[in-house]
């Protein structure tokens, strides 16, 4: 356990931002956070509570959102919550109606954090096309629709879009992650394509490529329990720094050499994955 903690400190050095700088960057602004009820989203909302802005927290779990709203309001924050499954167009539409009704549609900062992870081999997915549809709906279609709605206001306010991405999209693909990696890569490419257009109109675009973060999303994958991971609070500090600096990109310091290895050792990597999967299949008698 101690070795894992040392490795985590090495791989994910702590980042701390000045609260005064954060307050200057947030004061008087409207910040919309998706996936706000747990994990990274909850930590971001908590960290922004005393910064002087207006928070719009969006997530599926209404009870958790209301409890978080109560907690943050006790600390002086101005908080609005909206419970929605962003995979469903009608609920996404209801969110936009809510924003207009309460004059909240002119968002200054959008933190696109909601996401779905799934690990399943393709031979276990032959009758589960819905897994791919649901993952693509939340990780790709929902943030595209949200941004298309909010871009005019973000341009008017010279605002910022922060996409919470994953290092997976920068590295060699891994078996079992087809639905997740395809959906995250799809939105990453979309966002990178439109970013020059948005920047030309004064909108700051930030892509944050996070490693494994110890949230409930990683819990179903037992193999992750013993792997080093970033804490949600660390991820929140990186988001705060991106808000203050309006920075373009974040990725861990070791991602670039990992990308080089992904290119140079693609064949051995694919061979080892196939050999390992065959060994497991043979052991099961398939």
N, C-alpha and C positions, 0 to 999 in steps of 0.2 A: 504493500500500500504506500509506504514512504517513497519507494522508487517511482511509483506512478505520479505522486505529487511533485517530486523533483523534476520528472520528465515534463509534466504539465507546465511547471514554471518556466522551463527551458523553451518549450514549444509555443507557449502562450503567455508572453510577458505581460504583466499588469499595465494597464493604461489608466491614468487618472486625469480628469479634466477639472479645471477651476470652475467652481459653482457660479462665480460672478460672471465669467465669460459665457457660461451656458445661459444664465439669466438674460444677459444682453442679447444673445442670439434668439431667445424664445419670447421674451417679454412682448405682450400685446399680439402675439401670433396665434393662429389656429393650427393645431397639429393633429392629424388623423393617423391613428395607429391601427392596423389590422392585426388579427391574432393577438389581441391585447390582454386576454384573460389569464394567460399562463406564460411561463418561461421568459423568453427575451422580451416579448411585448409587455408583460406585467412589470418587468424590471425597468424598462424604458419609461412606462407611465409613472411608476413610483419615483424615478429619478427626475422627471420633469415636473412633478407635482408642485414644487415650490419655486419654479423658474418664472412664473408670471404669465404663462400662456393659457390658452383654452385647449383642453384635450378632448378629442372625440375618440372614444374607445370602441372598437368593433370586434366582435367575436361571436361564436355560437352559444357559449355557455352564459345564459342570462343571469342566473343566480350569482355566478362568480363575478360577472361584470358589475352588478349592483353592489356587491360587497366591496369590490375594489373602489367603486365610485364613492361609497360612503367613507371609506378609509382615507382616500385622497382629499375629499372635501373637508374632512376634519383637519387636514394640514393646510387648508386655505386654497386648494386648487379649484379651478372652474372645470367641471367634468360633465361631458355628455356621453351616454352610452347607447349603443344600438346592437341588438342581438340579431345576427343574420348568418345563414349558411351561404357564403359567397359563391358556392358552386351553383346556386339556383338563381337564374336570371331575375325571377320575380322578387326575390329577397334583396338582390343587389339594387333593383329598381326602387324598392321600398326605402333603401338606405338613402338614395339620392333625393327622393321625395322628402324624407326626414330632414336632410341637410338644407334643402330649400325652404321648408316650412319654418325652420328656426334660424334662417339667415346664416347658415354655417357652410354654405357651398363654396365660399371663397377661402379655400384652404391655403395656408402658407407652406406647410410641410406635410408631405405624405410619406409615411413609413410603411412600406409594403412588406409586411412580416408574416402574414398568414400563409401556411403551407401544409402540405400533406406528404408524409414519407411512407414508403411501402417497400418491403423486401420480399420478393417472391420469384422463384425461378420460372422460366417461360413454360416448362413442361408441367408446372403446377398452376398455370394460368390459362390453359387452352380453353377453358369454359368460363373464364373470368374477365372478359373484355371490359366489364364495368369498372374493374380496378384501374385500367388505363384511362377510361373516360373521366372518372372521378378525380384522379390525380391531375390530369391535364386541365380539367375544369377549374380547379382551385389554384394550381401553381402557374398556369399560363393564361387561361381565358379570363378569369376574374380580375387579375391585376391589369390586363390590357383594357378591359371594359372600364375599370375604375379610372385609369389614367386618361382614357379618351374623354370621359366626362369632366375630369378635373383640370385638364391641361389649360383651357381658357382662363380659369381663375388663377392657376399657378403662374401663367404668363403675366397676368395683370399685377399680381403681387410680387413678381420676380422671386418665386418660391423655389422649393427644392423637393426632389423626389429621391427617396432612399430605398433602394431595392436590397432586401436581405436575401442574398444568394448563397451559394455553397461552393466550396472548393472543388466539389465533384465535377462541376461543369468545366473546370480548367485542366482536369487530369484524365488519364486513361479510364475508360468505362470499366465497370466491374459487373460480373454476372449477378443476376438477381435484382439489379437496380434499374432495369430498363424503364419502367414507368416513371420512377422518381427522376432519374437523370435526364430522360428525354424531356420531361415537363419543365424542369428547372433550366435546362439548356435552351429550350424554346423561348422562354421569357427573357433569359439573359441575352440571347441574340436579338430579340425584338427590341429590348431596351437599349442595347448598344447601337442598333440601327437608327433609332429615333433620337438618341441623345444629341447628336450634332445639330439636328433641327431645333430641339428644345433649348439647347445652350445658346443658339443664335438668337432666341427670343428672350433670353435672360433667366431661364430656368436651370438651376444647378442640378446635375444628375450624379448620384453617388451609387456605385455598385460595391457592396460589401460582401466579400467571399469568405464566409465563416467556415471553420472546420467543424468537427463534431462538437456540439454544444450539449451539455448535460441537462436536457429537458425531458418532459414526458414523451416527446415525439420519438426519442431514441430508446425508450423503455422496452418496446416489444421485441427489439433485436438483442437477444441475450449476449451475443458475441461482443457487444459494445460495453458491457459492464466493466470489463477489465482493461478497456482501452483508455488512453489519455483523452481528456475532453476539456474544452473551455467551459467556464461557468457562465450562466446567463448574465450575471452582473458584469462580468468582463466584456461580454458582447455589448451590453448597454453602454458602457463607457466608450467603446469604439464608435457607437452610433452618435453619442453626444459630441465626440471629437469631430465626426463628419458634419454635424450640424454647425458647430462653431466655425470650422474651417471651410465649409462647403466643398469638402474634398471629393475628388473624382472616384477614387478606388481604395479599397483596403483588401489585403490578403495577408496571411501569416508570412513571416520572413522566409520560410522554407518552401514556399509554394513554387517559386521560380525553378530551383534545382529539381523539384519533383516534376515540373512540367517538362524539363529537358529529359529527364529519365523516362517520362511517358512516351516521348518521341523515339528516343534511342533504343529503348528496350520493349517496344510494343510487341514484337513477335515473341520473345521469351515470356512476357507477361501473359499473353493470350494462350500460349502453350501450357504454362503452369496452371492457369485457371481451368483449361479443358482437362488436363491430366487429373487435377484434384477432383473435379466434378465426376469424371469417369470412375475414379477410385471409389467415391461415395456411392455412385450408382451401382457399381459392381458389388459393393458390400451389402447393398439392400436387395441384391438379386435381380435388378432390372436389366 
